[in-house]
Amino acid sequence: KIFFNIDEITIGPGKHVLNETLISSPGQPVRILAGTNLALAPGVSLISRGKLEIQGTAEKPVSISRDDPMHAWGVIAAIGTLTNNSSIGHAVISGGSHDLKLNINFSGMVSIAGL
């Protein structure tokens, strides 16, 4: 389940496909819950402008991968001063690439910048 509200975006648990780039509002946290398998379509990115929490555990890791095995997704990014205390725990992240969003060139599949 991908749950959007004005306060936060929550993804998981379970299997989910993100077919369009998701950019949170400034200060809006993004949480990916333990046990989530998130597949991103080609070129799709997930950009948090609030706290990013990837909450995998040893027993229930988070997996982020390609929806299409032949084509890379974009980036997972946390940007801006409102992303303080972001965290990535027990996550396997593969198959990403780079992206240009919000006039920022993200050169790695996982990017964190307190701009």
C-alpha positions as CSV (number, residue, x, y, z in Angstrom):
1,K,0.0,0.0,0.0
2,I,1.2,3.5,-0.8
3,F,-0.5,5.9,1.5
4,F,-0.4,9.7,0.8
5,N,-1.7,12.4,3.1
6,I,-0.7,15.9,3.9
7,D,1.5,14.8,6.8
8,E,3.5,12.0,5.2
9,I,3.9,9.4,2.5
10,T,4.1,5.8,3.6
11,I,5.0,2.9,1.4
12,G,4.5,-0.7,2.4
13,P,4.7,-3.3,3.6
14,G,4.4,-5.8,0.7
15,K,5.1,-5.6,-3.0
16,H,4.6,-2.2,-4.8
17,V,5.5,-0.7,-8.1
18,L,6.1,3.0,-8.6
19,N,5.3,4.0,-12.1
20,E,5.8,7.8,-11.8
21,T,8.3,9.9,-10.1
22,L,7.2,10.8,-6.6
23,I,8.4,14.1,-5.0
24,S,7.2,14.9,-1.5
25,S,6.3,18.4,-0.4
26,P,8.9,20.4,1.6
27,G,8.9,18.9,5.1
28,Q,6.7,16.0,4.2
29,P,8.4,12.7,5.4
30,V,8.6,9.6,3.3
31,R,8.6,6.2,5.1
32,I,9.2,2.9,3.5
33,L,8.2,0.2,6.0
34,A,9.9,-3.0,6.9
35,G,9.1,-5.9,4.6
36,T,8.5,-3.6,1.6
37,N,9.6,-4.7,-1.9
38,L,9.5,-1.6,-4.0
39,A,10.0,-1.9,-7.8
40,L,10.6,1.4,-9.7
41,A,9.7,1.7,-13.4
42,P,12.4,2.9,-15.9
43,G,13.5,6.4,-15.2
44,V,11.3,6.8,-12.1
45,S,12.7,8.5,-9.0
46,L,11.6,8.9,-5.4
47,I,12.6,12.3,-3.9
48,S,11.9,13.3,-0.3
49,R,12.0,16.9,0.7
50,G,11.3,15.9,4.3
51,K,12.8,13.1,6.5
52,L,13.4,9.9,4.5
53,E,13.1,6.7,6.6
54,I,13.8,3.4,5.0
55,Q,12.8,1.2,8.0
56,G,14.0,-2.3,7.1
57,T,14.9,-4.8,9.8
58,A,17.1,-7.8,9.8
59,E,14.0,-10.0,9.7
60,K,12.1,-7.8,7.3
61,P,14.5,-5.9,5.0
62,V,13.4,-3.3,2.4
63,S,14.2,-4.2,-1.2
64,I,14.2,-1.5,-3.9
65,S,14.9,-2.7,-7.4
66,R,14.0,-2.4,-11.1
67,D,10.5,-3.1,-12.3
68,D,12.0,-3.7,-15.8
69,P,15.2,-5.8,-15.5
70,M,16.5,-4.2,-18.8
71,H,16.1,-0.5,-17.8
72,A,17.3,1.4,-14.7
73,W,15.1,3.5,-12.5
74,G,16.3,7.0,-11.5
75,V,17.3,7.8,-7.8
76,I,16.2,7.7,-4.2
77,A,17.0,11.1,-2.8
78,A,16.6,13.1,0.3
79,I,17.2,16.8,-0.3
80,G,17.0,20.0,1.7
81,T,17.5,21.1,5.3
82,L,14.2,19.5,6.3
83,T,15.6,16.0,5.7
84,N,17.7,16.0,9.0
85,N,17.7,12.6,10.8
86,S,16.9,10.7,7.6
87,S,17.9,7.0,7.9
88,I,18.3,3.9,5.8
89,G,18.2,0.6,7.7
90,H,18.5,-3.0,6.4
91,A,17.8,-2.1,2.7
92,V,19.0,-3.8,-0.5
93,I,18.9,-1.1,-3.2
94,S,19.9,-2.0,-6.8
95,G,19.3,-1.1,-10.4
96,G,19.1,2.7,-10.1
97,S,20.9,5.3,-12.1
98,H,20.9,9.1,-12.1
99,D,18.3,11.8,-12.6
100,L,17.8,15.5,-13.1
101,K,14.9,16.8,-11.0
102,L,14.2,20.2,-9.3
103,N,17.2,21.6,-11.2
104,I,19.5,19.2,-9.3
105,N,21.7,16.6,-11.0
106,F,21.6,13.5,-8.9
107,S,24.6,11.5,-10.0
108,G,24.1,8.4,-7.8
109,M,21.1,6.1,-7.3
110,V,21.0,7.0,-3.6
111,S,21.6,10.8,-3.0
112,I,21.4,12.7,0.3
113,A,22.0,16.5,0.3
114,G,21.1,19.1,2.8
115,L,21.0,21.9,0.3
